[in-house]
Amino acid sequence: MKERLQKLLSARGVASRRKAEDMIAAGRISVNGETAFLGQSADPETDEILLDGKPLPSTQERVYIMLNKPRGYVTTLSDEKGRPTVAQLVADCGTRVYPVGRLDMDSEGLLLLTSDGEFANKMMHPSHEMKKTYWVSVKGYHAGASALLSRAIELDGYRIRPPEVKLLRAEGDRAKFLVTIHEGRNRQVRRMCEAAGMQVLVLRRIAEGTLKLDKLPLGKWRYLTEEEKAGLK
């Protein structure tokens, strides 16, 4: 059965749909000896589909893993600046996986990765809201900081929903919070803290949707359980 090439590439674990479109546009995909074009469909059973002149990976069992990302790693599969990537931390999972969403280089904690392109695409779509909870250590704490942090501020022309904020501890100008957000704007929690007059010292994602980081060691990964996968889907 014919399918759009970007969907087919995604299903084979080659890349997300967006990245697959970039591959097609760059002329890296061919169908029956002809350079593929955006919007083209093909049947993997009857058509010869090549990536950089090589056959696509065969259909395989989908992999879903959770990584406790350390600081200093970028959430990409490769980095033009030569910085450490999360791909290096999960290289022993047995297949190519790519991140579902992002966690900036200076942040740590729960990061979901998968070889299931369709799943990743749905999870990252703006219509698929998933709560994310962060443990945040800040300096610059002051009276009224919690109220300011709980505001529905505007970021990148978008008004975020009021975050859920719980003050865990405050001592002088240092404090620790649990912050739950509903979106995933670029560096959102850091920018929220800056808007409240505070600077983030440590930012750790501890939950995403029904997933919880719990006691997974820093820099380590594990497969999701069947129950966890069902909860996300």
Residue pairs with C-beta under 8 A, 6 or more apart in sequence:
1 43
1 45
2 41
2 42
2 43
3 11
3 41
3 42
3 43
3 44
4 39
4 40
4 41
5 20
5 24
5 29
5 31
5 36
5 40
5 41
5 42
5 49
6 17
6 20
6 21
6 24
7 17
7 117
7 118
8 42
8 44
8 49
8 56
9 15
9 17
9 20
9 23
9 29
9 51
9 56
9 117
10 16
10 17
10 20
10 117
10 118
10 120
10 121
11 59
11 117
11 118
12 56
12 57
12 58
12 59
12 117
13 57
13 60
13 62
13 63
13 95
13 96
13 97
13 115
13 116
13 117
14 20
14 23
14 51
14 56
14 57
14 96
14 117
15 23
15 98
15 117
16 98
16 117
16 120
16 121
16 124
17 117
17 121
19 98
20 117
21 38
23 29
23 51
24 36
24 37
24 38
24 40
25 38
27 35
28 51
28 52
29 35
29 36
29 49
29 50
29 51
30 36
30 48
30 49
30 50
30 53
31 40
31 42
31 47
31 48
31 49
32 47
32 48
33 48
36 42
36 49
42 49
44 56
48 55
49 55
49 56
50 56
57 96
60 95
60 115
62 114
62 115
62 116
62 119
63 93
63 94
63 95
63 97
63 114
63 115
63 116
63 223
64 112
64 113
64 114
64 116
64 119
64 223
64 224
64 228
64 229
64 232
65 90
65 93
65 97
65 112
65 113
65 114
65 221
65 222
65 223
65 224
66 110
66 111
66 112
66 113
66 211
66 213
66 216
66 221
66 222
66 224
66 228
67 86
67 89
67 90
67 110
67 111
67 112
67 113
67 220
67 221
68 108
68 109
68 110
68 111
68 213
68 216
68 217
68 218
68 219
68 220
68 221
69 75
69 86
69 89
69 103
69 107
69 108
69 109
69 110
69 111
69 219
70 89
70 108
70 218
70 219
71 105
71 106
71 107
71 108
72 83
72 84
72 105
72 106
73 83
73 84
73 85
73 86
73 88
73 89
73 105
74 83
74 84
74 85
74 86
74 105
75 85
75 86
75 99
75 101
75 102
75 103
75 104
75 105
75 111
76 85
76 86
76 87
76 99
77 85
77 87
77 96
77 98
78 85
78 87
79 85
83 105
86 99
86 111
86 113
89 219
89 221
90 97
90 113
90 221
93 113
93 221
95 115
96 115
97 113
97 114
97 115
98 113
98 114
98 115
98 120
99 111
99 112
99 113
100 111
100 112
100 113
100 114
100 119
100 120
100 123
100 124
101 111
101 112
101 123
101 124
101 184
102 184
102 186
103 109
103 110
103 111
103 205
104 186
104 187
104 190
106 203
107 203
107 204
107 205
108 202
108 203
108 204
108 205
108 218
109 134
109 135
109 203
109 204
109 205
109 206
109 213
110 205
110 206
110 207
110 208
110 211
110 212
110 213
111 205
112 123
112 208
112 211
113 221
114 120
119 232
119 233
122 128
123 130
123 232
129 182
129 183
130 184
130 208
130 209
131 180
131 181
131 182
131 207
131 208
131 209
132 180
132 181
132 184
132 205
132 207
132 208
132 209
133 178
133 179
133 180
133 205
133 206
133 207
133 208
134 178
134 179
134 180
134 181
134 189
134 203
134 204
134 205
134 206
135 176
135 177
135 178
135 202
135 203
135 204
135 206
136 176
136 177
136 178
136 179
136 189
136 193
136 200
136 202
136 203
136 204
137 174
137 175
137 176
137 200
137 201
137 202
137 203
138 174
138 175
138 176
138 177
138 193
138 198
138 199
138 200
138 201
139 173
139 174
139 198
139 199
139 201
140 173
140 197
140 198
140 199
141 170
141 172
141 173
141 174
141 175
141 198
142 173
142 197
142 198
145 175
145 196
145 197
145 198
146 165
146 167
146 177
148 195
148 196
148 197
149 163
149 165
149 177
149 179
149 192
149 193
149 196
149 198
150 162
150 163
150 164
150 165
151 162
151 195
151 196
152 159
152 160
152 161
152 162
153 159
153 160
153 192
153 195
154 160
155 185
155 188
155 191
155 192
156 185
156 186
158 183
158 185
160 181
160 182
160 183
160 185
160 188
160 192
161 181
161 182
161 183
163 179
163 180
163 181
163 182
163 192
164 178
164 179
164 180
165 177
165 178
165 179
165 180
166 177
166 178
166 179
167 175
167 176
167 177
168 175
168 176
168 177
168 178
169 175
169 176
170 176
174 201
175 198
179 189
179 192
180 207
181 188
181 189
181 192
185 191
189 200
189 203
190 200
190 203
193 199
193 200
204 213
205 213
206 212
206 213
207 213
209 231
209 232
210 228
210 231
210 232
211 224
211 228
211 231
211 232
216 222
224 232
